[in-house]
Amino acid sequence: MIIPYAKKYPQAKIIVAHVSLARTAKEIEYTNDIYDTNIHMELTPHHLFFSEEDVQNDPKLKCFPPLRSKEDAEYLRGLL
């Protein structure tokens, strides 16, 4: 991932697109807090409001990166 480069160049503005997992968001938050880096996240609406269970009911919701768990969506919504 980009985190080693962010640590090496803490003043560089880095944007991670399409964050869909809570663990990725937590790692970015942790790195920004501990190493004073400048990593930003792009969250997409479908990853905030739909989950992998919704794809089973409506295959039109299939996307890339794939929809994740309800817990992931809830965590990402909490970042707003």
Secondary structure, DSSP 8 states (H G I E B T S, - for coil): --HHHHHHSTTSEEEE-S---HHHHHHHHHHHHHH--EEEE---HHHHH--HHHHHH-GGG--SS----HHHHHHHHHT-
